[in-house]
Amino acid sequence: MVKGGVLFPMLSDGGGRVGAVYGIYDEAAGVNIRGRFIIDPDFKIKAMEVLTADVGRNPDEMMRQIKAFQHVLATGEVTPSGWQPGQPALKPGPALVGKVWQVWKP
């Protein structure tokens, strides 16, 4: 992380126009509900999280997910929920269905 900043795009949505598109704008309160979206280079939403203001988001998990999506994009492999950068990933296919935790040995 860069002191005083982040290494990925973030935005502010004071009028709620973007939030309305993503379904997180609370019109009565005039604010967006806490939302996080990971969007791939083809502008497809790969992950999203929406929380009420009383529960904080987990930036470590968000960064893990971004790194996992980058790994998947670069290799075609898949990553289980406990995957961390540097650990082995999996080759997707029908033989893997229902057997991830038997096959995956971090």
Secondary structure, DSSP 8 states (H G I E B T S, - for coil): --TTS-SS-----TTSHHHHHHT-EETTTTEE-EEEEEE-TTS-EEEEEEE-TTS---HHHHHHHHHHHHHHHHHS-B--TT--TTS--B--SGGGTT-HHHH---
